Each structure stands twice: as structure tokens, then as C-alpha cells.
Amino acid sequence: MEKFDIENQRRHFDKISAKYQAAIEKSSHVIISNKIWEELFSQLPPNQHRTVILDAMCGACYLYKKINMFFPGEFDYSGFDYSKEMVSYARAKHPGIKIWEQDITTFIAPDKYDVIAINGGLHHVHAHLDTVLNNIYSSLKPNGIFVSLEPTHNNIFFGLVRSCIYKTSALFDQDTEKGFNCLELTNTIKSHGFVLEKQFFPGLFGYVLWYLPGLIHPIIIGAPNFIKKYIDWEKRFWSGRVAKFFSFATASLYRKLEE
């Protein structure tokens, strides 16, 4: 299979890396992303030994701080990304951590990791999803955990909205990105040998307003204390059917069954 889309994604992120980092480092984005990853990591079972974590498709090691803040226990962290500019940014910001350039469609490290996390990466390689999931499965230790936060939609209208966003925002590459239907993505991951342990739907109004990078005019941004209180209120609905229908994102924790 030709991988022109993978190379397009690399060139795209090399081009927009500075703008993208500025967008996701805004305090409003950080507040809601912290809430999401705190909730995800709180679902992980306790580990009696030092946990080996891979941040795959890590960008500028976006999750490194989240793991330091919320991961329950000691860990060894490493990450990779296919964008040279993202990796350079990450190395400058986090000197001493292990990060390298890598195409996830060719990455396999058999039985090496306790946890593999991908933050919004699968839709960038949707044409190679089966290969990527096989690689993740093979790289996890028996009983290992795959943690995923991915843009999704669960109705036709929101799918059209996402397509419009991809076409109009310079931070996205409409030719190679795809927003998954939630059920489609979940069933595909499960078909590769994973068992769904936990799933919730944080992509509601707060996500659209404060999380999506570069889409909302700064005048809409609220005070940090208000955003925190609002997201704490909204979290009560993240696991319900209504949230699933209206959510623009799905947060999931999958387990590789012990072999």
C-alpha cells in the first residue's frame, strides 16, 4: 500500500508545528485536557512494578506532563512522532526524555510496553488503521493497556461539521484526516483482540469551545476558574447516552488479554 498520506501528514505537521503547539498550550485547552486525562488515568488498575509507557504519535510529548500529573505509580516514559519539527520541539522542551522519529505504521516492539497511549493520532492514519492496531497489540505486554483519546462523531450532522472544520482550518489536512464514527472505531479496535474496559465521551460543549485548537476566537475564552467549574459540571454527563450522541470525542481504555 502506498503511504503518500503518511508523508503528507508529516509535511503538514512540520509546517504547522509552531502554530499547533501555541494552540494546545492555551490555558483553556490545558484545563479541559487535564480533566480528560485525569479521568482516563484514574481508571488504570494499580501496577506493582514500574510501568513502561509509550506515548505513540506523541507530537511534542503532549502527554508527558499529563502522565507526570495523573499516572498512578512510577513509570518509564518514551515517545515517538513522525514529524521532525514536533520531535525537535519536544526535545527542546523536555531534555533528557527518550523521544525519536518514527512512523507508527512500521513500529513494532514485541511485548515491551505496559501502556501505550495515543492522543488524537489514529484519525491521521485512518487508511492504515488495521496495521497500526496490529502494531500496538504486538508491542503491548500480555494484559497491557491501550489508552485512546480520539475525535469521533455519532451522528451524520456532526460528521458533516467535522468535515467542514477539516476543510476550513489550516491546522488540519482535509486530504488525509478522517473523523471516525464512534461505533466504527470501537468495533475496529475490539476486532484486533482488545477488550474495552472503560469509555466516556468528553467532546461536548466545553470541548468544542475550549479544546479544539485554533477554531474559537479568543474573545470567547472564559476565565480559568469558570472553565474548571463548567467542565466539572459537564463531566457528570460524559458517560451517558446523550453525551455519546453529541460528543466530538471518545476516550477509551482497552486491555490486551493475557496470552
C-alpha positions in Angstrom: 0.0 0.0 0.0 1.3 3.4 -0.9 1.8 5.7 2.0 1.6 9.1 0.4 -0.9 10.1 3.1 1.6 9.4 5.9 4.2 11.5 4.2 1.6 14.3 3.6 0.8 14.2 7.3 4.5 14.5 8.2 4.9 17.5 5.9 1.8 19.1 7.2 2.8 18.9 10.9 6.3 20.0 10.1 4.7 23.1 8.5 2.2 24.0 11.2 4.1 22.7 14.3 4.7 26.1 15.9 1.1 27.2 15.4 -0.3 23.9 16.6 1.8 24.0 19.8 0.7 27.6 20.5 -2.9 26.5 20.2 -2.7 23.4 22.5 -0.7 25.3 25.1 -3.5 27.8 25.7 -4.7 27.7 29.3 -8.3 26.9 28.3 -7.2 23.9 26.2 -5.0 22.7 29.0 -7.8 22.8 31.6 -10.1 20.5 29.7 -7.4 18.2 28.5 -6.2 17.8 32.1 -9.7 16.8 33.1 -10.0 14.2 30.4 -6.6 12.6 31.1 -7.1 12.7 34.8 -10.3 10.7 34.3 -8.6 8.3 31.9 -5.6 7.6 34.1 -7.8 7.2 37.2 -9.3 4.1 35.5 -6.0 2.3 35.2 -5.5 -0.6 37.6 -2.7 -0.3 40.2 0.6 -1.7 39.0 3.0 -3.4 41.4 6.1 -2.7 39.3 7.4 0.3 37.4 5.2 0.9 34.4 6.7 1.1 30.9 4.7 3.7 28.9 4.9 4.6 25.2 3.4 7.8 24.0 2.9 6.9 20.4 2.4 9.6 17.8 3.4 11.9 20.6 3.7 15.2 18.8 5.7 17.4 21.2 5.3 14.9 24.1 1.9 16.5 24.9 1.1 13.7 27.3 4.3 13.7 29.2 3.1 16.3 31.7 -0.3 14.6 32.0 1.4 11.4 32.9 3.5 13.1 35.5 0.5 14.7 37.0 -2.1 11.9 36.9 -0.5 8.5 36.3 -0.9 6.3 39.4 2.6 5.0 40.1 6.1 5.1 38.9 6.8 4.9 35.2 9.4 4.9 32.5 8.3 7.2 29.6 9.2 7.3 25.9 7.6 8.6 22.8 7.9 8.9 19.1 6.5 11.0 16.3 6.9 11.1 12.5 7.3 14.9 12.4 10.9 16.1 12.7 9.7 19.5 13.9 7.5 18.1 16.6 10.3 15.9 17.8 12.7 18.8 17.9 10.2 20.9 19.8 9.7 18.1 22.3 13.4 17.5 22.9 14.0 21.2 23.5 11.1 21.4 25.9 11.8 18.1 27.7 15.5 17.5 27.6 16.5 14.0 28.8 13.4 12.1 27.9 13.6 9.4 25.3 11.9 10.5 22.0 12.6 9.6 18.4 11.3 10.0 14.9 9.2 7.0 13.9 6.4 6.1 11.5 3.8 4.2 13.5 2.8 2.0 10.5 6.3 0.4 10.7 6.7 0.3 14.5 6.7 -3.0 16.4 8.4 -3.7 19.7 7.0 -7.2 20.8 5.8 -7.4 24.4 7.7 -4.3 25.5 5.1 -1.9 27.0 2.7 -2.0 29.8 0.7 1.0 28.5 0.6 2.6 25.0 -1.3 5.9 24.7 -2.3 7.7 21.6 -3.8 11.2 21.9 -5.8 12.1 18.8 -3.5 10.2 16.4 -5.5 7.4 14.8 -7.5 9.6 12.5 -4.3 10.8 10.9 -3.5 7.3 9.8 -7.1 6.0 9.2 -6.1 4.4 5.9 -3.6 2.2 7.8 -5.7 1.6 11.0 -5.5 -2.2 10.8 -1.7 -2.1 10.5 -1.4 0.4 13.4 -3.7 -1.6 15.7 -1.8 -4.8 15.0 1.5 -3.0 15.8 0.1 -1.6 19.0 -1.2 -5.0 20.0 2.1 -6.7 19.3 4.0 -4.0 21.2 2.0 -4.4 24.4 2.9 -6.9 27.1 0.2 -9.5 27.9 -2.6 -7.8 29.8 -1.2 -4.4 28.6 -3.4 -1.3 28.3 -4.1 0.8 25.2 -5.3 4.3 26.1 -7.0 6.3 23.4 -8.5 9.8 23.0 -9.8 10.3 19.5 -12.0 12.7 17.7 -15.3 11.0 16.7 -18.9 11.7 15.8 -22.0 9.6 16.4 -24.5 11.2 14.0 -24.5 12.3 10.4 -24.7 16.1 11.1 -21.7 16.1 13.4 -19.8 14.2 10.8 -20.5 16.9 8.2 -19.5 19.6 10.8 -16.1 17.8 11.3 -15.6 17.6 7.5 -16.2 21.3 7.3 -13.7 22.0 10.1 -11.1 20.0 8.3 -11.7 21.9 5.1 -11.5 25.4 6.6 -8.8 25.2 9.3 -5.2 25.3 8.4 -4.4 23.1 11.4 -6.0 20.1 9.6 -5.2 18.3 6.4 -8.5 17.5 4.8 -6.9 15.2 2.2 -5.6 12.7 4.8 -7.6 13.1 8.0 -10.8 11.4 8.9 -13.1 11.7 11.8 -14.3 8.3 12.9 -17.8 7.3 13.8 -17.6 6.2 17.4 -19.1 2.7 16.9 -16.9 2.1 13.9 -13.7 3.0 15.7 -14.6 1.0 18.8 -15.6 -2.1 16.9 -12.4 -1.9 14.8 -10.2 -1.8 17.8 -12.0 -4.6 19.5 -11.7 -6.7 16.3 -7.9 -6.6 16.8 -8.0 -8.5 20.1 -8.6 -5.7 22.5 -11.3 -5.7 25.3 -13.0 -2.4 26.1 -12.6 -1.7 29.8 -13.8 1.9 30.0 -15.2 4.5 27.7 -16.6 8.0 28.0 -17.5 11.0 25.8 -15.9 14.3 26.8 -16.4 16.1 23.4 -19.4 18.2 24.4 -19.8 22.0 24.5 -16.8 22.6 26.6 -14.6 20.6 24.3 -15.8 22.5 21.2 -15.5 25.8 23.0 -12.1 25.4 24.7 -10.3 22.3 23.5 -10.3 22.3 19.7 -7.1 24.1 18.7 -7.3 27.3 16.7 -11.1 27.2 16.0 -12.6 29.6 18.5 -12.0 33.3 18.5 -10.1 34.4 21.7 -12.9 36.7 22.7 -14.9 33.6 23.7 -12.3 32.3 26.1 -13.5 32.4 29.6 -11.8 32.8 33.0 -9.9 29.7 34.1 -11.9 29.3 37.3 -15.2 29.4 35.3 -13.9 26.9 32.8 -12.8 24.5 35.5 -16.2 24.7 37.3 -18.1 24.3 34.0 -16.0 21.2 33.0 -16.5 19.7 36.5 -20.3 20.1 36.0 -20.2 18.7 32.4 -18.2 15.7 33.5 -21.3 14.3 35.2 -22.7 13.6 31.7 -19.6 12.2 30.0 -20.6 8.5 30.4 -24.2 8.8 29.3 -26.0 8.0 26.0 -26.8 11.7 25.3 -23.1 12.5 25.6 -22.2 9.7 23.2 -24.6 11.0 20.6 -23.5 14.6 20.8 -19.8 14.1 21.6 -17.0 15.1 19.2 -14.5 12.9 21.0 -14.3 9.4 22.6 -11.9 8.5 25.5 -11.3 4.8 25.8 -9.2 2.3 27.8 -8.6 -1.1 26.2 -6.9 -4.2 27.5 -4.8 -6.8 25.6 -5.9 -10.1 27.0 -3.2 -12.1 28.7 -1.8 -14.7 26.3 
